[in-house]
């Protein structure tokens, strides 16, 4: 078995963990899907040269990526219920998931997956949110769906 292969037992265990971590924040709504996402461009910040360019470049780039992601934090969970789609800032340790706060809340009919492209390390997802007649595009990443089936469930739920 490959080092990062996801066994059915591990997948089931993490499905339970993701669901249990976010359920208390859903006001009794039944959870359909939940999965971890991140802002685009985080890999760029790991290049050693970026640190040498200084704080101004780093914070400018972070600001640009945050704007493209609709103000969402670096790492967040997306939870889909019948009526709502909510995003939560969270922290994860080896086996614990700690939801910190809700950072976005949309009516289910106002958000959809507009684009999905697969890459070598991550998939790029563009959510399209339409509220009060205005449309905003939110660009995020998700680890490869083969290693993150939970986010894949969120993407599939929002393609419908």
N, C-alpha and C positions, 0 to 999 in steps of 0.2 A: 504494500500500500504506500502511496506517495505521502510525503511528509505533511502536506496540507490538504489531503483528501478528506472530505467531509463524510463521515459515516452516518448512516441513518439514525443511529443512537445519539450521536453528537448533534445532528440537525434537530432532532426532537427535543433534546435537552435545551438547546439555545432558543428554539421556538418558544418553549415554556418560559424561559428567562425574559426574553423580549416582551412577551405578552404580560407577564406578571409585573414587570417594571412599569409599564405604561397604563395598565387597566385602572388603577386608582385615580388617574387624572382625566378619565373619560366621562365623568358624570353619569355613570350607569349604562352608557351606550355599549352595544356589543361590538367588539373589535373584530374587523374582518381581516386586516393585514397590518403588520408593523415591521419596519426595517430600518437599518442605519444608512445614512447618507453623509456626504461631506461636500464642502464647497469645492469648486474646480480650482486647479492651479496650486494645490498644496505641495505637490512634488517639486515645483519650481523653486520653492523656498529651501529645499534641501541641498541645492547646488552650492558648494563652498564659496564660489565667486560672489554670490548674492550677498553674503555676510560682509564681504570686503567693500561692497558698494555703499554700505552705510544704512543707517536707520531710515533715512528719508525714502530711499528706494524700497526698502522692506515695507514700511507702513503705507506708502503710496500703492504698492502692489496689493497689499492686504485690503485696503479700502476699495480698490477697483473690483477685486474678486467678491468682496462682501456685497457691493452694489449689484453685481451680476447675479448674485444668489439671493436677491431680494431681502438682504439684511440678515440672512440666516447665519448662525455661528459656524465655526469650522466643522464641527461634528454634530449631527442632530438625528433624531428619530422621526420618521413620518408614520403616523398612525391613521388608518382609514377605518371609519365606521360607516354605517348606512347613510348618515346625513352630513357628516363632517370629515374634514381632513385636517389633522393637527400636527404641528411640528414641535418637538421638545429638545432643548439642549440637554445633553447627558454626558456622564463620564463612565468609562468602563475600565474595570481592573480585570484581572485574569478571569474571575468567575462572577463578578458582581456588576450590575448595571444600576447606576444611580441617576434617575431623572432629576434634573435640577429645576427647570421651569419651562413653561409653554412659551414658545417664541413666535408661533403663527397659528392661525385658525381660519379655515376657509369652509364655506358651504361646499358639499361634495360636488354639486353641479357647476361650481365656479372654477374648478381646477381639473386639468387633464394633462396627460403626457403628449406633448407636441412633437418631440423628437427623441430618438433613442439610437445611439450609435455605440458599437462595441469597440473597445480598444485593447491593447496588449495587457495593460494592468488594471484598467478601469473602464466602466461604461459611462458615457456622457448622456445625461438626461436633461431635457428641457421641459419644464412644467409651464403651462400657459394658464394664467389666472385672469379671469374676467370678473371684475367687480364694478358696479355702477357704470357700466358701459365702457370702461377702460380696461385694456388688456396689458398685462405685464408678463414678461418671460423671465423665468427663474432657472438659471443654469447651474446644475449640480453634478457631482460624480457619485458613483457607487462602485465599490470593489466588484471585480468580475462576478457576474451572476452565478457562475458555477461555485464560487466560494461564499456567496452571499444570497442564498435563495430567498431570504426574508425580504430584502429590498426588491427582488424580482416579483414577489407577490404584490407589493405595493404598486410597482410599475404596471403590472397586468391589471390590477383593480382600477387604475386610473386611465387605462387605455380605452375602457368600455364607454 
